[in-house]
Structures are given as structure tokens and as C-alpha cells.
Amino acid sequence: MNPALSLAAARILLGTVVLARPTEGATLLRLDAAGNPQLPYMTRLFGGREIALGAATLLAGGPAQRQLVAAGIAVDATDAVAAFLAARDGSVSRPTALLLAAPAVLAAASGISGIRQL
């Protein structure tokens, strides 16, 4: 299967999980849900974004699908940058930033690989 389309399906799964269990999702990512009561709200925003982007990518075809994959690459790259900025400003530890950045970088790479096949 095309890596970009597999990533789109994974986005839907991840988004569904964090919408249903935002506190556990944040904790899995080593974020302090107990210390930040607004974090479940932000986690749900992330989940909704992932579901929308994944579903739109899978439902689209042709040039629109390529554009949605490109949008996903941009989102994932931004997520990676956000993780590094969070480490720099001290809002997350360096190990947590790496944990947050790694899947974003891998997702961007998967999108880049997949977009070539579309």
C-alpha cells in the first residue's frame, strides 16, 4: 500500500483514540495532563485535525489527493518544529521533545515517499 495512504489511515485511528481518551493520549506522549487541565481540549483538537486530514486524503483522488498529502507533510513538519521549540523554551523536556518529534518526522518522510507514488 502507498505509504501516504497508510499514513492517512493511521491518522484516522490516532485521531479517534485521542478524541475518545484525550488524557491517556496526552500521557502516552509524556505530556502533563494532570498539571494542565486544558490539555485534553487541545488533544481533542489534534484528534479532530488528524481525522479530517486522514479522511479527506483517503476520499480524494488525483491531484486533490496529492495536495492533501502535501498538506499533511506540512502539518507533520510543523509538528516536528513545534516539538523542538517546546524543548528550547523548556515547556517539555528534551527526551519528550524527541518522542514528539520522531513520529512527526517519520510521518513527513512517509508522506514524501507516498506522494511520489501517487
Backbone as CSV, one residue per row, in Angstrom:
resi,resn,N_x,N_y,N_z,CA_x,CA_y,CA_z,C_x,C_y,C_z
1,MET,0.846,-1.191,0.000,0.000,0.000,0.000,0.883,1.243,0.000
2,ASN,0.388,2.293,-0.590,1.113,3.548,-0.642,1.340,4.079,0.779
3,PRO,2.575,4.477,1.125,2.846,4.955,2.484,1.997,6.158,2.882
4,ALA,1.697,7.027,1.936,0.887,8.205,2.267,-0.546,7.808,2.602
5,LEU,-1.065,6.789,1.936,-2.423,6.338,2.217,-2.478,5.537,3.514
6,SER,-1.422,4.783,3.802,-1.331,4.105,5.101,-1.274,5.128,6.223
7,LEU,-0.511,6.195,6.002,-0.423,7.270,6.987,-1.788,7.915,7.193
8,ALA,-2.541,8.118,6.124,-3.879,8.709,6.237,-4.777,7.831,7.111
9,ALA,-4.705,6.520,6.917,-5.494,5.605,7.750,-5.032,5.660,9.203
10,ALA,-3.736,5.746,9.418,-3.201,5.843,10.780,-3.641,7.144,11.442
11,ARG,-3.734,8.224,10.661,-4.218,9.498,11.206,-5.632,9.337,11.758
12,ILE,-6.480,8.643,11.009,-7.859,8.443,11.455,-7.883,7.640,12.755
13,LEU,-7.085,6.588,12.820,-7.024,5.761,14.023,-6.517,6.573,15.220
14,LEU,-5.414,7.270,15.039,-4.842,8.075,16.127,-5.825,9.150,16.571
15,GLY,-6.427,9.829,15.618,-7.382,10.879,15.953,-8.560,10.346,16.740
16,THR,-9.050,9.182,16.359,-10.175,8.576,17.060,-9.793,8.231,18.493
17,VAL,-8.604,7.678,18.673,-8.140,7.307,20.012,-8.023,8.539,20.899
18,VAL,-7.402,9.609,20.419,-7.215,10.772,21.289,-8.504,11.565,21.493
19,LEU,-9.443,11.462,20.569,-10.756,12.068,20.819,-11.477,11.330,21.941
20,ALA,-11.390,10.015,21.905,-12.086,9.196,22.900,-11.393,9.230,24.262
21,ARG,-10.082,9.271,24.269,-9.301,9.197,25.517,-8.208,10.271,25.520
22,PRO,-8.577,11.550,25.574,-7.569,12.609,25.435,-6.536,12.644,26.562
23,THR,-6.943,12.358,27.769,-5.985,12.394,28.876,-4.947,11.298,28.724
24,GLU,-5.403,10.102,28.370,-4.470,8.990,28.177,-3.568,9.247,26.969
25,GLY,-4.120,9.849,25.930,-3.309,10.200,24.765,-2.207,11.177,25.123
26,ALA,-2.543,12.177,25.911,-1.537,13.153,26.335,-0.483,12.490,27.216
27,THR,-0.931,11.628,28.108,0.008,10.932,28.994,0.936,10.022,28.198
28,LEU,0.399,9.355,27.182,1.219,8.499,26.324,2.337,9.307,25.665
29,LEU,2.043,10.553,25.351,3.041,11.430,24.737,3.911,12.146,25.770
30,ARG,3.789,11.726,27.022,4.567,12.260,28.138,4.265,13.727,28.418
31,LEU,3.030,14.124,28.157,2.586,15.476,28.481,1.842,15.434,29.808
32,ASP,1.880,16.515,30.556,1.329,16.569,31.906,-0.149,16.961,31.883
33,ALA,-1.007,15.970,31.670,-2.446,16.227,31.632,-2.970,16.629,33.006
34,ALA,-2.411,16.065,34.060,-2.865,16.400,35.412,-2.505,17.843,35.767
35,GLY,-1.351,18.296,35.322,-0.899,19.652,35.634,-1.466,20.713,34.711
36,ASN,-2.119,20.288,33.642,-2.677,21.235,32.682,-4.090,20.775,32.313
37,PRO,-5.106,21.274,33.015,-6.459,20.793,32.768,-7.002,21.138,31.382
38,GLN,-6.366,22.044,30.661,-6.800,22.370,29.305,-6.225,21.409,28.268
39,LEU,-5.285,20.585,28.657,-4.618,19.697,27.702,-5.576,18.720,27.003
40,PRO,-6.553,18.137,27.683,-7.489,17.272,26.950,-8.212,18.005,25.814
41,TYR,-8.549,19.262,26.034,-9.173,20.054,24.976,-8.233,20.175,23.775
42,MET,-6.987,20.523,24.021,-6.015,20.663,22.937,-5.755,19.322,22.255
43,THR,-5.751,18.256,23.038,-5.544,16.930,22.476,-6.701,16.565,21.547
44,ARG,-7.913,16.926,21.944,-9.067,16.659,21.074,-8.991,17.473,19.781
45,LEU,-8.499,18.706,19.853,-8.310,19.491,18.634,-7.360,18.761,17.686
46,PHE,-6.278,18.251,18.237,-5.317,17.478,17.458,-6.002,16.265,16.836
47,GLY,-6.816,15.568,17.630,-7.506,14.385,17.128,-8.442,14.707,15.981
48,GLY,-9.182,15.774,16.104,-10.081,16.184,15.032,-9.339,16.522,13.758
49,ARG,-8.210,17.194,13.909,-7.382,17.538,12.748,-6.888,16.281,12.053
50,GLU,-6.440,15.320,12.829,-5.920,14.089,12.250,-7.009,13.311,11.516
51,ILE,-8.193,13.223,12.110,-9.295,12.515,11.454,-9.664,13.215,10.147
52,ALA,-9.805,14.524,10.192,-10.206,15.267,8.992,-9.173,15.129,7.879
53,LEU,-7.908,15.274,8.220,-6.864,15.186,7.204,-6.757,13.771,6.634
54,GLY,-6.833,12.779,7.502,-6.765,11.395,7.033,-7.951,11.025,6.158
55,ALA,-9.157,11.381,6.594,-10.353,11.032,5.825,-10.377,11.768,4.485
56,ALA,-10.058,13.040,4.504,-10.054,13.802,3.245,-9.049,13.212,2.261
57,THR,-7.900,12.816,2.758,-6.870,12.231,1.892,-7.358,10.926,1.269
58,LEU,-7.977,10.085,2.072,-8.447,8.798,1.552,-9.626,8.957,0.597
59,LEU,-10.461,9.951,0.816,-11.640,10.147,-0.034,-11.329,10.880,-1.335
60,ALA,-10.236,11.631,-1.348,-9.878,12.411,-2.539,-9.225,11.507,-3.577
61,GLY,-9.118,12.022,-4.759,-8.430,11.315,-5.827,-7.632,12.290,-6.662
62,GLY,-6.736,11.759,-7.458,-5.971,12.567,-8.403,-5.189,13.690,-7.758
63,PRO,-5.196,14.868,-8.395,-4.412,16.000,-7.893,-4.829,16.440,-6.492
64,ALA,-6.114,16.321,-6.170,-6.570,16.724,-4.839,-5.922,15.856,-3.758
65,GLN,-5.792,14.569,-4.039,-5.169,13.677,-3.063,-3.702,14.046,-2.858
66,ARG,-3.019,14.345,-3.939,-1.614,14.775,-3.822,-1.505,16.055,-2.999
67,GLN,-2.423,16.977,-3.196,-2.401,18.234,-2.448,-2.667,17.988,-0.966
68,LEU,-3.555,17.073,-0.660,-3.823,16.753,0.741,-2.632,16.054,1.391
69,VAL,-1.973,15.197,0.657,-0.755,14.580,1.193,0.298,15.662,1.446
70,ALA,0.424,16.606,0.527,1.371,17.716,0.720,0.996,18.535,1.947
71,ALA,-0.294,18.768,2.157,-0.732,19.485,3.359,-0.357,18.704,4.612
72,GLY,-0.514,17.385,4.558,-0.126,16.543,5.685,1.366,16.620,5.972
73,ILE,2.166,16.665,4.918,3.621,16.808,5.094,3.923,18.121,5.807
74,ALA,3.252,19.185,5.392,3.465,20.493,6.024,3.035,20.475,7.494
75,VAL,1.918,19.828,7.779,1.437,19.726,9.161,2.437,18.944,10.006
76,ASP,2.906,17.821,9.477,3.849,16.996,10.229,5.175,17.717,10.453
77,ALA,5.644,18.432,9.457,6.881,19.208,9.625,6.693,20.285,10.686
78,THR,5.534,20.920,10.680,5.243,21.935,11.696,5.192,21.314,13.083
79,ASP,4.611,20.122,13.192,4.582,19.428,14.481,5.992,19.136,14.982
80,ALA,6.881,18.738,14.079,8.266,18.461,14.476,8.948,19.739,14.962
81,VAL,8.759,20.816,14.245,9.344,22.106,14.659,8.779,22.517,16.012
82,ALA,7.476,22.334,16.213,6.858,22.692,17.493,7.482,21.910,18.647
83,ALA,7.797,20.641,18.404,8.432,19.828,19.453,9.806,20.381,19.807
84,PHE,10.574,20.732,18.805,11.906,21.281,19.074,11.822,22.642,19.761
85,LEU,10.868,23.463,19.374,10.683,24.762,20.032,10.248,24.583,21.486
86,ALA,9.413,23.572,21.735,8.980,23.301,23.104,10.159,22.873,23.974
87,ALA,11.088,22.122,23.404,12.292,21.752,24.159,13.136,22.988,24.420
88,ARG,13.260,23.833,23.420,14.087,25.034,23.565,13.539,25.987,24.622
89,ASP,12.200,26.140,24.659,11.642,27.068,25.656,11.380,26.406,27.003
90,GLY,11.654,25.109,27.098,11.540,24.410,28.368,10.141,23.925,28.717
91,SER,9.200,24.029,27.796,7.858,23.564,28.125,7.756,22.046,28.118
92,VAL,8.680,21.371,27.440,8.817,19.917,27.551,10.305,19.599,27.664
93,SER,10.595,18.445,28.233,11.990,18.020,28.337,12.519,17.628,26.963
94,ARG,13.816,17.556,26.858,14.407,17.125,25.580,13.985,15.709,25.185
95,PRO,13.979,14.746,26.115,13.508,13.409,25.731,12.052,13.414,25.253
96,THR,11.215,14.205,25.902,9.816,14.289,25.467,9.730,14.934,24.089
97,ALA,10.521,15.965,23.866,10.527,16.619,22.551,10.927,15.628,21.462
98,LEU,11.906,14.807,21.741,12.307,13.791,20.761,11.180,12.785,20.524
99,LEU,10.493,12.402,21.603,9.357,11.491,21.475,8.254,12.116,20.627
100,LEU,8.048,13.409,20.753,7.015,14.102,19.987,7.458,14.359,18.547
101,ALA,8.725,14.666,18.357,9.227,14.998,17.023,9.406,13.759,16.146
102,ALA,9.811,12.651,16.727,10.118,11.460,15.928,8.945,11.005,15.061
103,PRO,7.739,10.824,15.604,6.647,10.395,14.722,6.286,11.452,13.680
104,ALA,6.449,12.717,14.031,6.154,13.780,13.061,7.137,13.731,11.895
105,VAL,8.403,13.539,12.197,9.419,13.447,11.145,9.177,12.196,10.297
106,LEU,8.878,11.079,10.951,8.607,9.843,10.211,7.349,9.980,9.349
107,ALA,6.335,10.658,9.865,5.114,10.859,9.087,5.393,11.743,7.872
108,ALA,6.175,12.798,8.059,6.532,13.662,6.923,7.307,12.861,5.877
109,ALA,8.232,12.037,6.328,9.000,11.206,5.397,8.094,10.215,4.668
110,SER,7.141,9.653,5.378,6.190,8.730,4.762,5.351,9.447,3.712
111,GLY,4.935,10.649,4.028,4.177,11.443,3.061,4.992,11.757,1.820
112,ILE,6.254,12.123,2.022,7.132,12.432,0.888,7.314,11.196,0.009
113,SER,7.526,10.056,0.663,7.671,8.810,-0.099,6.394,8.470,-0.855
114,GLY,5.270,8.629,-0.186,3.994,8.278,-0.787,3.556,9.202,-1.902
115,ILE,3.867,10.483,-1.767,3.420,11.450,-2.774,4.080,11.162,-4.123
116,ARG,5.247,10.607,-4.079,5.947,10.246,-5.333,5.234,9.120,-6.064
117,GLN,4.528,8.280,-5.318,3.849,7.128,-5.912,2.431,7.465,-6.397
118,LEU,1.912,8.597,-5.972,0.537,8.949,-6.358,0.486,9.486,-7.782
